[in-house]
Amino acid sequence: MHQEETMKITRRGSYADHGTKSIELKEPRLSWDAKDGCIKIKQDSIGDFSTGSRHDYDVSISLSELADILNVVGEKPVNDTPEIISSSLSKSLKPLLRIVFTCIGLVGQLGEFKADA
C-alpha cells in the first residue's frame, strides 16, 4: 500500500445505533498464505473502537472472496469511474496480466515472473 492510503474498518451497532466508529490500518502487511490459500492482512497494535486498548488484527481473504471483489470492480466501476480504476491499478498491470494468463492456462509459458520488474 502507498503511504497516503489506509485500510479502514467501520462499524455501526446492529440494534443500538450509537453512530459510526472507524479504525484505520495505516501500515498493513499483506502476504500470501500458501497453506490456507489466502491473502493475509496483518496490522499490530490498533487502538480499540471505544476503550483505547490495543489489538492485533489478522484478516484473511480467500481466492473466492478475491474473485468476488474483482467481479464487483470489473462491473460498474470500470464504466462509471475508469480514471480511478486506471490510476489505482495501472501500476499493478503486470501482476494482473500474470493472473489473467494463469486463469487461461498460459502459466509457466511466460518465464519467471518478478513483481518488481
JOWOBEL-V105748 format. One record per pair of residues at least 24 apart in sequence whose ideal C-beta (glycine too) atoms are under 7 Angstrom apart, sorted by the first residue. I is the first residue (numbers start at 1). J is the second residue. Records with the same first field share a line. If there is no record, write none. Layout:
I: J ; J
//
This chain:
1: 28
11: 49
21: 49 ; 50
23: 47 ; 49
25: 57
36: 60
37: 62 ; 63
38: 62 ; 63
39: 66
//
